[in-house]
Amino acid sequence: MRNRRVSLLDIGLDQSFDASMAFVQSTLQSINAGWSEPIVDIDFVRSRDPDTVLAAFTAPCDVLHVMAHGDQDSETPTFSSTDAKTTITLSELGDYAAERGHGLNASAVVADGCKTGIGSWQKALRDCLHGDIVYIGTSALIGWHESTVFCSAFYGALFRNKGKGFTPFEQALDAAGRAIDAYAAITDRVCPYKVMVLQPSRLARLAFR
């Protein structure tokens, strides 16, 4: 069975995001350490260059994990850095993908920012999709504690049996459900992370057929 590929994309670009992303990398490296050969390949991108960031969004992977601020006040949902000097709107991502003839190419997307699971984000992201994805977003404001608890449970569940017997899509859907349940058990609170299946919009189907 081929290794799963996890692509980590940091758009937050400050010390706190750096620490949180380092935690995720460490978690994945610890999972690899338990096997004689690595079972997960890790790509990491931290950049202010728009082309580099947009290319990372559309690169093939099993899980695309984006850490950034989620901006709901813009005309279109936007990933932004803490200093607001770097922003990537979902409309920009859709245009970039359409120009190249292929959309977001991951089995699952973790949008690790505030309120990235609300309806406007779901609607905008569907214009960027090459195929169905497992989408994990949030329904509330989150901080580092929420992210750390959920992500450790998610990746622990994702690779609990090396993914045997599951497609990457099924593996991510199952792991997200387990992580949501684990979050509630650990914190005695409703998990702010939500999982859903998103399908390409009609616009995306026409652009990427």
N, C-alpha and C positions, 0 to 999 in steps of 0.2 A: 504494500500500500504506500502510495506517495505521501511525502510529508505535507502537512497542512501549512499554508503560508499566512502569516498575520502581518498586516501592514499598519504600522503605527505612525500617525500623522499629527504633529504638534503645531497648532496654529496659535495657541495661547501665548507662547514665547515670553514667559517670565519664570522666575525662580520656583513659584508654586507649581506651575504646569510641568516644569522640568522635573521636580521631585515626584509628581504623580506619574509621569511617563516613565521615570526610572523605576518606580515600583512595579509597573506593568511589565517592563522589560525583565526585571528581576524575577517576577513570578513565572514568566514564560521560560526563562533560562533555568529556573529551578525545576520546572516540569521536564525539560530536556535532560537535566542532570540525573533524573531517575531511570534513564534508559541507556543501554550500551551505545546506541546511535540516536542522534537528535530526531524527534518526531515533529517538531515545528520549526519552520524557517521564519526568521524575524527580519522584516524590513523597517527601517526607521527614517523618517524624513522630518526635519525641522528647518524651515526656510521662510524667507519673506518674498522670495521670487515667485510671482504668480504662475508662471509657466511650470516651474518645478512642483508647486503645490497642486495645480490642476492635473498635471501628469500623474502625480501620486494618487489622486482620486480615481483615476480611470485605469490604473495598472491592475493586471489580474492578481487576485488573491482570494483566500477563503474568508478572511475577516479583515475589514477595513475599520480601524479604530481611530476616530478623530477626537482630539482634545482641543477645545477652544471655548470661547464665550459664545453663547447662542443669543443673537440679537434679534428680537422680535419687533423692534421699533422701526426698522428699515422698511422700504417698500417691498422687499423680498427677503425671506429668511437668510441670515448671514452668519457665517463663522468669522469671529474677529479675535485679534490679539488683545492682551490687557491694555496696551498703550494705544489701541485703535489705529495703529499705523498699517496694520495688515488686515485686510478683509477679503473674504471670498464669499460672494453671494451664490445662492443656488441657481439663479438665472445665468450667471457667468459660467457656472459649471455646465449647465445645460447647453449653452451656446458653444463652449469649448468642445463638448462631446459631439454635438451635431456636426461641427466643422470637420471632425476626424472620423465620423461615421461609426463610432462605437461609444456606448455609454458606460456608466459605472459598472465595473466588471468584478464584483465581489459576490460571494454567496450571502454574506451578512455584513451589515454596517452598524457600528456602535457610535452613535453621535453623542459624545460625552461632554455635554454642555447643558446650560439651563433651558428648559422648556423646548427641547428639540423634538419632542414627541407629539406636539400639538398639531391640529389639523392643517395649518398653513405650511408647516414643514413637510408633512406627509405629501400634500398636494404638489408642492414645488419639487420635491425630490423625485416624484414619479416621472417628471419630464426628463430626468437624467439617467433613467435606468435602461440597461440593455436587456434585462430579464427580471424575473421575480427575485426578490431579496427578502431576507429576514432583517427587519429594521428594529433597532433598539434605541429608543429615545427617552426623553424624560418629560414628565408632566408638571414639574415644579422647579423651583430654584434648588440647586444642589451645591454642595461644597466638597472638600477633599475627603471627609469621612464617608459620605454617601458613595462617592466614586470608588474609594478604596475597598469598602465592604462589598459592593456589587461586583466589581471587576475581579477580585480575588475568587469569589464564588463562581463567576461566569467561566473564567479560564480553567479553574479546577474541574468544573463539570464538563467543559468542552473536551478536555483531554483525559477524562477519567478512565477510558479504556482504549486510548489511542484512536478513538473514532471508528473502531471496527463495527461494521454492520450498518453504518449510517452514511448517507451522502453529506457533504459539507453543509448543505442547506438544512437537512434534518438534524444534524449534529448541533448547529447553532441554535435552532429553534428549541430543541430539547434543553440545551445548556442555559438558555435565557430563562426558561420557565423554572428550572431548578434554582438559578441564582436569585430570582425574584422571591421564591419561597424561602430560600436561605436567608436573604436580607431581612424578611419579616420575622423569622425565627430568632435571628441574632439581635435585632434592634427593638423588637416589639412595636414596630411602626410599619405602615404601609410603604412598600417599596416605590420610590419615585420613578424608577425605570420601568418602561413599558415595552413589550415586544409585540410586533405585528408583522404580517406579510404584506409587502407592497408590490404591486404590479406596475409595469410601465404604462404611462398614459398613452392615449391615442397619438399624441404628438411624438412621443418617444418611439412608438412602434413604427411610425412612418419614417422617422429620421434614421433609425438603426436597423431597418429590415435588410 
